Amino acid sequence: MSESRPQREWRFYIDDMIGFAEKVLSYTEGLDQDSFLALDLTYDATLRNLELIGEAATRIPDAVRHQYSEIPWRMIIATRNRLIHAYLGIDDDTVWSIIQDNIPQLLEQLNGIKIQHGSSGADLDSP
C-alpha cells in the first residue's frame, strides 16, 4: 500500500544540503587528512553527511538544477551513489579533496540560492 505525501518544496532540500555541508565542515574543522582518517566516528559521520547532500540533490527539480548549472549536480549525486554502494571502493584522497575543496564552494553556492529564493519573497515554487 502506497501512501501519498505532499511533496516538499525544493528550497527545503537546499536548506538540508546547507545543513549537511555545514556538518561536514564542522566535523573536519582543524583536522588534517591523516587525523580525519584515524577518527572512525568522524569519518563515518562525515561520509553519511556527504551521502545526504547527494540524496537531497536528487530531490531538486531539473529546472532548478538547470538554472544553477554552475553547481555540479550530477557529480554530487554520483558521489552519493558511490559512497552509499561503496562497491567500487572509497578513495580517501578523493573524499578529503571533496571536503576541503568542493564543500566550501558548494556551501557558498547553496547559500546564494537560499538568499535569492528564501528571504526575498520570490515565488518559491518556481526556479
BASE-186734 format. One record per residue: x, y, z of N, C-alpha, C in turn; residue in three letters; residue number from 1. Coordinates in nm, 3 decimals. Layout:
N
{site {X; Y; Z}; {X; Y; Z}; {X; Y; Z}; 'Ala'; NUM}
...
***
This chain:
127
{site {0.084; -0.117; 0.000}; {0.000; 0.000; 0.000}; {0.089; 0.124; 0.000}; 'Met'; 1}
{site {0.061; 0.211; -0.090}; {0.143; 0.331; -0.105}; {0.072; 0.449; -0.040}; 'Ser'; 2}
{site {0.150; 0.527; 0.030}; {0.097; 0.645; 0.099}; {0.133; 0.768; 0.018}; 'Glu'; 3}
{site {0.038; 0.853; -0.003}; {0.065; 0.976; -0.077}; {0.097; 1.087; 0.022}; 'Ser'; 4}
{site {0.215; 1.142; 0.007}; {0.257; 1.253; 0.093}; {0.270; 1.379; 0.009}; 'Arg'; 5}
{site {0.241; 1.491; 0.069}; {0.263; 1.615; -0.006}; {0.411; 1.632; -0.036}; 'Pro'; 6}
{site {0.439; 1.680; -0.155}; {0.578; 1.700; -0.195}; {0.634; 1.823; -0.126}; 'Gln'; 7}
{site {0.756; 1.809; -0.074}; {0.824; 1.922; -0.013}; {0.867; 2.022; -0.119}; 'Arg'; 8}
{site {0.868; 2.146; -0.084}; {0.921; 2.248; -0.174}; {1.071; 2.225; -0.190}; 'Glu'; 9}
{site {1.120; 2.247; -0.310}; {1.261; 2.220; -0.340}; {1.354; 2.302; -0.253}; 'Trp'; 10}
{site {1.312; 2.421; -0.213}; {1.401; 2.505; -0.133}; {1.435; 2.442; 0.001}; 'Arg'; 11}
{site {1.348; 2.355; 0.052}; {1.377; 2.287; 0.178}; {1.492; 2.187; 0.161}; 'Phe'; 12}
{site {1.504; 2.131; 0.042}; {1.617; 2.041; 0.014}; {1.747; 2.120; 0.005}; 'Tyr'; 13}
{site {1.738; 2.243; -0.043}; {1.856; 2.331; -0.041}; {1.897; 2.356; 0.104}; 'Ile'; 14}
{site {1.800; 2.385; 0.190}; {1.829; 2.403; 0.333}; {1.894; 2.279; 0.392}; 'Asp'; 15}
{site {1.843; 2.162; 0.355}; {1.901; 2.036; 0.403}; {2.046; 2.024; 0.359}; 'Asp'; 16}
{site {2.071; 2.052; 0.232}; {2.207; 2.042; 0.178}; {2.301; 2.137; 0.252}; 'Met'; 17}
{site {2.254; 2.256; 0.281}; {2.335; 2.352; 0.356}; {2.369; 2.295; 0.493}; 'Ile'; 18}
{site {2.270; 2.243; 0.562}; {2.293; 2.185; 0.694}; {2.391; 2.070; 0.692}; 'Gly'; 19}
{site {2.378; 1.982; 0.593}; {2.469; 1.868; 0.582}; {2.611; 1.915; 0.551}; 'Phe'; 20}
{site {2.624; 2.013; 0.463}; {2.756; 2.067; 0.428}; {2.820; 2.134; 0.549}; 'Ala'; 21}
{site {2.740; 2.206; 0.626}; {2.793; 2.269; 0.747}; {2.843; 2.164; 0.847}; 'Glu'; 22}
{site {2.771; 2.054; 0.858}; {2.816; 1.945; 0.946}; {2.949; 1.888; 0.897}; 'Lys'; 23}
{site {2.962; 1.865; 0.767}; {3.086; 1.812; 0.711}; {3.202; 1.903; 0.751}; 'Val'; 24}
{site {3.185; 2.032; 0.733}; {3.293; 2.126; 0.765}; {3.318; 2.133; 0.916}; 'Leu'; 25}
{site {3.212; 2.125; 0.993}; {3.227; 2.128; 1.139}; {3.300; 2.004; 1.189}; 'Ser'; 26}
{site {3.263; 1.889; 1.138}; {3.324; 1.764; 1.183}; {3.472; 1.757; 1.149}; 'Tyr'; 27}
{site {3.512; 1.821; 1.041}; {3.650; 1.808; 0.994}; {3.735; 1.931; 1.024}; 'Thr'; 28}
{site {3.676; 2.030; 1.088}; {3.748; 2.154; 1.118}; {3.872; 2.124; 1.203}; 'Glu'; 29}
{site {3.983; 2.178; 1.161}; {4.108; 2.164; 1.236}; {4.179; 2.031; 1.216}; 'Gly'; 30}
{site {4.124; 1.945; 1.133}; {4.187; 1.814; 1.108}; {4.268; 1.818; 0.980}; 'Leu'; 31}
{site {4.373; 1.737; 0.977}; {4.439; 1.710; 0.850}; {4.386; 1.574; 0.804}; 'Asp'; 32}
{site {4.426; 1.533; 0.686}; {4.371; 1.410; 0.629}; {4.401; 1.288; 0.716}; 'Gln'; 33}
{site {4.521; 1.277; 0.767}; {4.555; 1.161; 0.850}; {4.471; 1.155; 0.976}; 'Asp'; 34}
{site {4.451; 1.268; 1.041}; {4.368; 1.272; 1.161}; {4.224; 1.235; 1.127}; 'Ser'; 35}
{site {4.174; 1.289; 1.018}; {4.038; 1.258; 0.973}; {4.021; 1.108; 0.953}; 'Phe'; 36}
{site {4.117; 1.047; 0.885}; {4.107; 0.903; 0.856}; {4.121; 0.818; 0.982}; 'Leu'; 37}
{site {4.188; 0.870; 1.084}; {4.209; 0.794; 1.206}; {4.088; 0.800; 1.301}; 'Ala'; 38}
{site {4.002; 0.897; 1.281}; {3.886; 0.914; 1.370}; {3.763; 0.847; 1.307}; 'Leu'; 39}
{site {3.739; 0.723; 1.344}; {3.633; 0.645; 1.281}; {3.495; 0.711; 1.286}; 'Asp'; 40}
{site {3.457; 0.762; 1.402}; {3.324; 0.824; 1.413}; {3.314; 0.949; 1.327}; 'Leu'; 41}
{site {3.417; 1.029; 1.327}; {3.418; 1.150; 1.245}; {3.412; 1.113; 1.097}; 'Thr'; 42}
{site {3.491; 1.014; 1.059}; {3.493; 0.967; 0.920}; {3.354; 0.919; 0.878}; 'Tyr'; 43}
{site {3.295; 0.833; 0.959}; {3.164; 0.778; 0.926}; {3.056; 0.886; 0.921}; 'Asp'; 44}
{site {3.057; 0.976; 1.018}; {2.958; 1.083; 1.021}; {2.974; 1.177; 0.901}; 'Ala'; 45}
{site {3.097; 1.204; 0.865}; {3.123; 1.290; 0.750}; {3.075; 1.225; 0.622}; 'Thr'; 46}
{site {3.109; 1.097; 0.603}; {3.063; 1.027; 0.483}; {2.911; 1.025; 0.476}; 'Leu'; 47}
{site {2.847; 1.003; 0.589}; {2.699; 0.999; 0.590}; {2.643; 1.134; 0.546}; 'Arg'; 48}
{site {2.701; 1.243; 0.591}; {2.650; 1.374; 0.551}; {2.681; 1.405; 0.405}; 'Asn'; 49}
{site {2.791; 1.354; 0.353}; {2.817; 1.366; 0.209}; {2.711; 1.289; 0.130}; 'Leu'; 50}
{site {2.675; 1.171; 0.178}; {2.567; 1.093; 0.115}; {2.437; 1.171; 0.117}; 'Glu'; 51}
{site {2.406; 1.232; 0.231}; {2.280; 1.305; 0.245}; {2.275; 1.429; 0.156}; 'Leu'; 52}
{site {2.389; 1.492; 0.133}; {2.394; 1.604; 0.039}; {2.349; 1.554; -0.099}; 'Ile'; 53}
{site {2.403; 1.441; -0.139}; {2.367; 1.385; -0.268}; {2.222; 1.340; -0.275}; 'Gly'; 54}
{site {2.171; 1.284; -0.167}; {2.031; 1.242; -0.163}; {1.939; 1.363; -0.177}; 'Glu'; 55}
{site {1.969; 1.470; -0.106}; {1.888; 1.591; -0.117}; {1.897; 1.649; -0.258}; 'Ala'; 56}
{site {2.013; 1.639; -0.319}; {2.032; 1.691; -0.456}; {1.942; 1.619; -0.555}; 'Ala'; 57}
{site {1.914; 1.491; -0.529}; {1.826; 1.416; -0.620}; {1.684; 1.471; -0.617}; 'Thr'; 58}
{site {1.650; 1.543; -0.513}; {1.513; 1.596; -0.495}; {1.497; 1.737; -0.555}; 'Arg'; 59}
{site {1.604; 1.794; -0.604}; {1.597; 1.928; -0.664}; {1.545; 1.912; -0.807}; 'Ile'; 60}
{site {1.440; 1.983; -0.843}; {1.383; 1.970; -0.977}; {1.485; 2.005; -1.087}; 'Pro'; 61}
{site {1.467; 1.941; -1.201}; {1.557; 1.964; -1.315}; {1.564; 2.111; -1.354}; 'Asp'; 62}
{site {1.451; 2.181; -1.348}; {1.450; 2.323; -1.386}; {1.540; 2.405; -1.295}; 'Ala'; 63}
{site {1.542; 2.372; -1.168}; {1.627; 2.443; -1.072}; {1.774; 2.406; -1.098}; 'Val'; 64}
{site {1.800; 2.278; -1.119}; {1.936; 2.235; -1.150}; {1.988; 2.305; -1.275}; 'Arg'; 65}
{site {1.900; 2.318; -1.374}; {1.941; 2.385; -1.499}; {1.970; 2.532; -1.474}; 'His'; 66}
{site {1.886; 2.596; -1.392}; {1.906; 2.738; -1.363}; {2.038; 2.761; -1.290}; 'Gln'; 67}
{site {2.076; 2.667; -1.206}; {2.201; 2.677; -1.128}; {2.300; 2.573; -1.176}; 'Tyr'; 68}
{site {2.328; 2.579; -1.304}; {2.414; 2.479; -1.368}; {2.560; 2.487; -1.324}; 'Ser'; 69}
{site {2.597; 2.594; -1.255}; {2.735; 2.603; -1.204}; {2.757; 2.504; -1.090}; 'Glu'; 70}
{site {2.651; 2.454; -1.031}; {2.662; 2.351; -0.927}; {2.668; 2.216; -0.997}; 'Ile'; 71}
{site {2.767; 2.134; -0.964}; {2.783; 2.004; -1.032}; {2.685; 1.899; -0.977}; 'Pro'; 72}
{site {2.556; 1.917; -1.006}; {2.451; 1.831; -0.952}; {2.477; 1.683; -0.980}; 'Trp'; 73}
{site {2.511; 1.653; -1.105}; {2.533; 1.512; -1.142}; {2.651; 1.452; -1.065}; 'Arg'; 74}
{site {2.755; 1.529; -1.045}; {2.872; 1.483; -0.971}; {2.835; 1.460; -0.824}; 'Met'; 75}
{site {2.756; 1.550; -0.768}; {2.712; 1.537; -0.629}; {2.632; 1.408; -0.612}; 'Ile'; 76}
{site {2.541; 1.383; -0.704}; {2.457; 1.263; -0.697}; {2.540; 1.138; -0.721}; 'Ile'; 77}
{site {2.633; 1.145; -0.816}; {2.721; 1.030; -0.843}; {2.809; 0.998; -0.721}; 'Ala'; 78}
{site {2.855; 1.102; -0.653}; {2.935; 1.080; -0.532}; {2.851; 1.012; -0.426}; 'Thr'; 79}
{site {2.728; 1.055; -0.409}; {2.635; 0.991; -0.315}; {2.621; 0.843; -0.347}; 'Arg'; 80}
{site {2.599; 0.813; -0.474}; {2.581; 0.673; -0.514}; {2.705; 0.590; -0.486}; 'Asn'; 81}
{site {2.818; 0.646; -0.515}; {2.942; 0.573; -0.492}; {2.967; 0.550; -0.343}; 'Arg'; 82}
{site {2.940; 0.651; -0.261}; {2.960; 0.636; -0.116}; {2.863; 0.534; -0.057}; 'Leu'; 83}
{site {2.738; 0.541; -0.098}; {2.637; 0.451; -0.042}; {2.665; 0.307; -0.082}; 'Ile'; 84}
{site {2.696; 0.285; -0.206}; {2.714; 0.148; -0.253}; {2.855; 0.097; -0.227}; 'His'; 85}
{site {2.950; 0.184; -0.229}; {3.090; 0.154; -0.196}; {3.142; 0.026; -0.260}; 'Ala'; 86}
{site {3.070; -0.026; -0.356}; {3.117; -0.148; -0.421}; {3.238; -0.121; -0.508}; 'Tyr'; 87}
{site {3.261; 0.002; -0.542}; {3.380; 0.036; -0.620}; {3.493; 0.086; -0.530}; 'Leu'; 88}
{site {3.468; 0.086; -0.401}; {3.568; 0.135; -0.307}; {3.559; 0.285; -0.291}; 'Gly'; 89}
{site {3.604; 0.331; -0.179}; {3.605; 0.473; -0.150}; {3.749; 0.520; -0.147}; 'Ile'; 90}
{site {3.780; 0.617; -0.228}; {3.915; 0.673; -0.234}; {3.925; 0.786; -0.131}; 'Asp'; 91}
{site {4.000; 0.763; -0.026}; {4.010; 0.860; 0.082}; {4.070; 0.992; 0.038}; 'Asp'; 92}
{site {4.160; 0.989; -0.058}; {4.216; 1.114; -0.110}; {4.107; 1.197; -0.178}; 'Asp'; 93}
{site {4.020; 1.130; -0.253}; {3.911; 1.199; -0.320}; {3.812; 1.256; -0.218}; 'Thr'; 94}
{site {3.779; 1.177; -0.117}; {3.687; 1.224; -0.012}; {3.745; 1.349; 0.055}; 'Val'; 95}
{site {3.873; 1.344; 0.089}; {3.935; 1.459; 0.155}; {3.936; 1.581; 0.064}; 'Trp'; 96}
{site {3.960; 1.560; -0.062}; {3.959; 1.670; -0.159}; {3.819; 1.731; -0.168}; 'Ser'; 97}
{site {3.717; 1.647; -0.169}; {3.578; 1.696; -0.172}; {3.551; 1.783; -0.050}; 'Ile'; 98}
{site {3.593; 1.734; 0.066}; {3.571; 1.807; 0.192}; {3.642; 1.942; 0.189}; 'Ile'; 99}
{site {3.767; 1.942; 0.148}; {3.848; 2.064; 0.152}; {3.818; 2.162; 0.040}; 'Gln'; 100}
{site {3.792; 2.111; -0.079}; {3.781; 2.197; -0.197}; {3.637; 2.222; -0.242}; 'Asp'; 101}
{site {3.557; 2.117; -0.244}; {3.424; 2.127; -0.304}; {3.315; 2.171; -0.207}; 'Asn'; 102}
{site {3.320; 2.122; -0.085}; {3.212; 2.153; 0.010}; {3.208; 2.303; 0.044}; 'Ile'; 103}
{site {3.320; 2.370; 0.070}; {3.309; 2.515; 0.096}; {3.248; 2.592; -0.021}; 'Pro'; 104}
{site {3.288; 2.557; -0.142}; {3.233; 2.624; -0.260}; {3.085; 2.592; -0.276}; 'Gln'; 105}
{site {3.047; 2.466; -0.257}; {2.906; 2.427; -0.266}; {2.823; 2.502; -0.163}; 'Leu'; 106}
{site {2.873; 2.512; -0.043}; {2.802; 2.582; 0.063}; {2.776; 2.728; 0.025}; 'Leu'; 107}
{site {2.877; 2.791; -0.031}; {2.862; 2.929; -0.076}; {2.755; 2.940; -0.185}; 'Glu'; 108}
{site {2.756; 2.848; -0.281}; {2.659; 2.849; -0.389}; {2.517; 2.825; -0.337}; 'Gln'; 109}
{site {2.504; 2.729; -0.247}; {2.372; 2.697; -0.192}; {2.317; 2.813; -0.109}; 'Leu'; 110}
{site {2.403; 2.878; -0.034}; {2.359; 2.996; 0.042}; {2.314; 3.108; -0.052}; 'Asn'; 111}
{site {2.380; 3.119; -0.167}; {2.337; 3.217; -0.267}; {2.197; 3.187; -0.319}; 'Gly'; 112}
{site {2.170; 3.058; -0.343}; {2.035; 3.018; -0.387}; {1.934; 3.050; -0.278}; 'Ile'; 113}
{site {1.970; 3.019; -0.156}; {1.879; 3.043; -0.043}; {1.847; 3.192; -0.031}; 'Lys'; 114}
{site {1.948; 3.275; -0.045}; {1.927; 3.420; -0.037}; {1.833; 3.466; -0.149}; 'Ile'; 115}
{site {1.855; 3.413; -0.269}; {1.772; 3.451; -0.382}; {1.627; 3.407; -0.365}; 'Gln'; 116}
{site {1.605; 3.288; -0.312}; {1.471; 3.231; -0.309}; {1.408; 3.224; -0.171}; 'His'; 117}
{site {1.490; 3.231; -0.067}; {1.437; 3.208; 0.067}; {1.385; 3.332; 0.135}; 'Gly'; 118}
{site {1.458; 3.439; 0.127}; {1.420; 3.555; 0.205}; {1.375; 3.673; 0.119}; 'Ser'; 119}
{site {1.376; 3.654; -0.012}; {1.343; 3.766; -0.100}; {1.193; 3.780; -0.122}; 'Ser'; 120}
{site {1.117; 3.680; -0.079}; {0.972; 3.683; -0.104}; {0.939; 3.640; -0.245}; 'Gly'; 121}
{site {1.041; 3.588; -0.317}; {1.017; 3.541; -0.453}; {0.930; 3.416; -0.451}; 'Ala'; 122}
{site {0.872; 3.384; -0.565}; {0.791; 3.264; -0.577}; {0.879; 3.143; -0.551}; 'Asp'; 123}
{site {0.852; 3.074; -0.445}; {0.939; 2.965; -0.403}; {0.909; 2.834; -0.473}; 'Leu'; 124}
{site {0.798; 2.830; -0.547}; {0.765; 2.706; -0.616}; {0.827; 2.700; -0.754}; 'Asp'; 125}
{site {0.883; 2.809; -0.800}; {0.946; 2.807; -0.931}; {1.090; 2.850; -0.916}; 'Ser'; 126}
{site {1.176; 2.807; -1.008}; {1.319; 2.842; -1.001}; {1.342; 2.989; -1.024}; 'Pro'; 127}
***
